Amino acid sequence: MEPREKPVRRMRTAAGVLEALKAEDPGTEVTLHFIKYLIRAQLVPVVHVGRKKLAAVEDVQAYLAAPPIPDTEPGIRRVAV
């Protein structure tokens, strides 16, 4: 039995992720600023290579397909004093 090959992940900078998304969907409204926010807020995993932060295109697509639902209730919340 031969081992399965792992699929190669498309690791890109934020600009590269945006290019890949636009190649698949030219009309996408996703911006470079939003992708940088996802990376900065650690909402998608990144790999640090020197001064660059690389994110997998598949991880960004997965986030866009099913963003986390905030668990806060709308309205004013009480704060303990």
N, CA and C of each residue as an Amber inpcrd file, in Angstrom:
protein
   243
   0.8470000  -1.1620000   0.0000000   0.0000000   0.0000000   0.0000000
   0.9040000   1.2390000   0.0000000   0.7190000   2.1290000  -0.9530000
   1.5460000   3.3170000  -1.0190000   0.8600000   4.4660000  -0.2960000
   1.6390000   5.3290000   0.3380000   1.0350000   6.4460000   1.0860000
   0.3720000   7.4450000   0.1420000  -0.7030000   8.0190000   0.6270000
  -1.4070000   9.0320000  -0.1580000  -0.6170000  10.3330000  -0.1500000
  -0.6370000  10.9860000  -1.2730000   0.0090000  12.2830000  -1.3420000
  -0.9410000  13.3350000  -0.7790000  -0.3950000  14.2240000   0.0390000
  -1.2050000  15.3080000   0.5720000  -1.3600000  16.3630000  -0.5140000
  -2.5420000  16.9410000  -0.6270000  -2.7100000  17.9910000  -1.6370000
  -1.8470000  19.2050000  -1.2710000  -1.2740000  19.8170000  -2.2580000
  -0.4380000  20.9870000  -2.0350000  -1.3360000  22.1780000  -1.7450000
  -1.0770000  22.8270000  -0.6260000  -1.8740000  24.0040000  -0.2600000
  -1.3020000  25.2280000  -0.9580000  -2.1670000  26.0810000  -1.4130000
  -1.7470000  27.2910000  -2.1150000  -1.4810000  28.3950000  -1.0870000
  -0.2400000  28.4860000  -0.6240000   0.1500000  29.4850000   0.3620000
   0.5140000  30.7800000  -0.3670000  -0.1380000  31.8620000   0.0280000
   0.0480000  33.1440000  -0.6540000   0.0910000  34.2770000   0.3700000
   0.6520000  35.4040000  -0.0580000   0.5330000  36.6250000   0.7280000
  -0.9140000  37.1110000   0.5970000  -1.2620000  38.1450000   1.3390000
  -2.6340000  38.6650000   1.2620000  -2.9750000  39.0760000  -0.1660000
  -2.0330000  39.7210000  -0.8430000  -2.2790000  40.1320000  -2.2330000
  -2.4300000  38.9160000  -3.1390000  -1.6520000  37.8780000  -2.8880000
  -1.7540000  36.6620000  -3.6840000  -3.0720000  35.9420000  -3.4670000
  -3.5530000  35.9530000  -2.2180000  -4.8590000  35.3410000  -1.9260000
  -5.9460000  36.0880000  -2.6950000  -5.8610000  37.4150000  -2.6910000
  -6.8580000  38.2070000  -3.4140000  -6.8150000  37.9050000  -4.9100000
  -5.6220000  37.7820000  -5.4740000  -5.4960000  37.4360000  -6.9020000
  -6.1480000  36.0910000  -7.1970000  -5.9170000  35.1040000  -6.3130000
  -6.4950000  33.7790000  -6.5210000  -8.0240000  33.8280000  -6.4370000
  -8.5390000  34.6040000  -5.4830000  -9.9970000  34.7230000  -5.3580000
 -10.5910000  35.4110000  -6.5850000  -9.9190000  36.4500000  -7.0650000
 -10.4160000  37.1680000  -8.2480000 -10.3010000  36.3180000  -9.5130000
  -9.3190000  35.4090000  -9.5570000  -9.1960000  34.5230000 -10.7190000
 -10.3780000  33.5590000 -10.7800000 -10.8370000  33.1040000  -9.6100000
 -11.9750000  32.1780000  -9.5640000 -13.3030000  32.9030000  -9.6940000
 -13.3720000  34.1370000  -9.1300000 -14.6080000  34.9170000  -9.1660000
 -14.2490000  36.3770000  -9.4400000 -14.2220000  36.7660000 -10.7120000
 -13.7980000  38.1310000 -11.0530000 -14.6530000  39.2250000 -10.4130000
 -15.8780000  38.9250000 -10.0630000 -16.7640000  39.9290000  -9.4840000
 -16.7670000  39.9480000  -7.9650000 -15.8040000  39.3050000  -7.3500000
 -15.8040000  39.2350000  -5.8920000 -15.6750000  40.6190000  -5.2670000
 -16.3290000  40.8090000  -4.1390000 -16.2710000  42.0810000  -3.4240000
 -15.2770000  42.0190000  -2.2650000 -14.5610000  40.9180000  -2.1190000
 -13.5550000  40.7850000  -1.0650000 -12.4010000  41.7230000  -1.3880000
 -11.9310000  42.4500000  -0.3750000 -10.8660000  43.4250000  -0.5860000
  -9.5650000  42.9630000   0.0650000  -8.4820000  43.5880000  -0.3270000
  -7.1790000  43.3110000   0.2650000  -7.1920000  43.6680000   1.7470000
  -7.8570000  44.7520000   2.0860000  -7.9520000  45.1690000   3.4900000
  -8.6260000  44.0820000   4.3370000  -9.6830000  43.4680000   3.8230000
 -10.3890000  42.4220000   4.5640000  -9.5020000  41.1880000   4.7560000
  -8.7670000  40.8030000   3.7390000  -7.8870000  39.6410000   3.8510000
  -6.7910000  39.9220000   4.8700000  -6.2340000  41.1380000   4.8470000
  -5.2260000  41.5100000   5.8470000  -5.8190000  41.5000000   7.2530000
  -7.0800000  41.9030000   7.3830000  -7.7540000  41.8500000   8.6780000
  -7.8750000  40.4040000   9.1660000  -8.2650000  39.4880000   8.2830000
  -8.3790000  38.0820000   8.6650000  -7.0480000  37.5490000   9.1770000
  -5.9610000  37.9380000   8.5300000  -4.6290000  37.4860000   8.9340000
  -4.2410000  38.1280000  10.2590000  -4.4190000  39.4430000  10.3760000
  -4.0270000  40.1730000  11.5850000  -4.8290000  39.7150000  12.8090000
  -6.1100000  39.4430000  12.6220000  -6.9820000  39.0170000  13.7220000
  -6.8610000  37.5210000  14.0000000  -6.0020000  36.8360000  13.2670000
  -5.7620000  35.4040000  13.4220000  -7.0330000  34.5850000  13.2210000
  -7.8470000  35.0040000  12.2710000  -9.0600000  34.2630000  11.9450000
  -8.7850000  33.1610000  10.9330000  -7.6500000  33.2450000  10.2540000
  -7.1720000  32.1730000   9.3850000  -5.7240000  31.8820000   9.7840000
  -5.3180000  30.6200000   9.7470000  -3.9380000  30.3010000  10.1190000
  -2.9380000  30.8420000   9.1050000  -1.7860000  31.2590000   9.6070000
  -0.7450000  31.7890000   8.7360000   0.5800000  31.1130000   9.0420000
   1.4860000  31.1970000   8.0850000   2.8520000  30.7150000   8.2450000
   3.7520000  31.9270000   8.0610000   4.6390000  32.1630000   9.0210000
   5.5620000  33.2910000   8.9380000   6.8140000  32.8430000   8.1880000
   7.1250000  33.5490000   7.1120000   8.3170000  33.2710000   6.3200000
   9.0710000  34.5880000   6.2080000  10.0890000  34.7480000   7.0370000
  10.7860000  36.0190000   7.0660000   9.8430000  37.1040000   7.5430000
   9.6960000  38.1380000   6.7480000   8.7790000  39.2250000   7.1040000
   7.3810000  39.0100000   6.5260000   7.2100000  37.9620000   5.7540000
   5.9200000  37.7050000   5.1070000   5.0470000  36.8100000   5.9620000
   3.7560000  36.9870000   5.8120000   2.7680000  36.1000000   6.4170000
   2.0170000  35.4490000   5.2660000   2.0810000  34.1250000   5.2120000
   1.4270000  33.4000000   4.1270000   0.1800000  32.7030000   4.6580000
  -0.9080000  32.8390000   3.9360000  -2.1690000  32.1810000   4.2770000
  -2.5610000  31.2780000   3.1230000  -3.2270000  30.1930000   3.4470000
  -3.6880000  29.2750000   2.4100000  -4.9810000  29.8180000   1.7990000
  -5.0390000  29.8090000   0.4960000  -6.2330000  30.2740000  -0.2120000
  -7.4440000  29.4610000   0.2450000  -7.2430000  28.1630000   0.4600000
  -8.3450000  27.2850000   0.8780000  -8.8890000  27.6830000   2.2510000
  -8.0170000  28.1290000   3.1530000  -8.4780000  28.5560000   4.4810000
  -9.3240000  29.8170000   4.4010000  -8.9250000  30.7460000   3.5560000
  -9.7010000  31.9810000   3.3840000 -11.0500000  31.6540000   2.7450000
 -11.0480000  30.7650000   1.7560000 -12.3160000  30.3670000   1.1320000
 -13.2250000  29.6670000   2.1300000 -12.6550000  28.8350000   2.9950000
 -13.4530000  28.1480000   4.0090000 -14.0430000  29.1510000   4.9950000
 -13.2670000  30.1630000   5.3610000 -13.7830000  31.1940000   6.2660000
 -14.9380000  31.9460000   5.6110000 -14.7770000  32.2930000   4.3390000
 -15.8250000  33.0320000   3.6360000 -17.0830000  32.1860000   3.4480000
 -16.9130000  30.8860000   3.3070000 -18.0610000  29.9950000   3.1130000
 -18.8650000  29.8230000   4.3960000 -18.1860000  29.8670000   5.5370000
 -18.8760000  29.6560000   6.8210000 -18.2330000  30.5110000   7.9000000
 -18.4990000  31.8210000   7.8890000 -17.9030000  32.6730000   8.9280000
 -18.4820000  32.3290000  10.2880000 -17.6940000  32.4800000  11.3600000
 -18.2090000  32.1650000  12.6920000 -19.3330000  33.1230000  13.0700000
 -20.3070000  32.5980000  13.7810000 -21.4450000  33.4050000  14.2170000
 -21.1130000  33.9670000  15.5980000 -21.1670000  35.2870000  15.7690000
 -20.8530000  35.8440000  17.0830000 -21.8700000  35.3810000  18.1160000
 -21.3930000  35.1100000  19.3240000 -22.2780000  34.5890000  20.3630000
 -22.8150000  35.6950000  21.2730000 -22.7450000  36.9160000  20.8320000
 -23.2600000  38.0170000  21.6360000 -24.6980000  38.3150000  21.2370000
 -25.4470000  38.7870000  22.1980000 -26.8310000  39.1640000  21.9420000
 -26.8700000  40.6370000  21.5720000 -27.7660000  41.0170000  20.6960000
 -27.8370000  42.4250000  20.3170000 -28.3540000  43.2720000  21.4780000
 -27.9890000  44.5220000  21.5060000 -28.4740000  45.4350000  22.5280000
 -27.3930000  45.8110000  23.5180000 -27.8060000  46.4870000  24.5520000
 -26.8830000  46.9590000  25.5830000 -26.6850000  45.8430000  26.5980000
 -25.4410000  45.6150000  26.9860000 -25.1470000  44.5510000  27.9560000
 -24.7470000  45.1750000  29.2860000 -25.0510000  44.4650000  30.3580000
 -24.6780000  44.9510000  31.6900000 -23.2070000  44.6480000  31.9360000
 -22.5510000  45.5840000  32.5910000 -21.1580000  45.4290000  32.9550000
 -21.0650000  45.4670000  34.4610000 -20.4230000  44.4480000  35.0390000
 -20.2600000  44.4180000  36.4880000 -19.3090000  45.5250000  36.9260000
 -19.7010000  46.2540000  37.9510000 -18.8770000  47.3690000  38.4410000
 -18.2510000  47.0110000  39.7650000
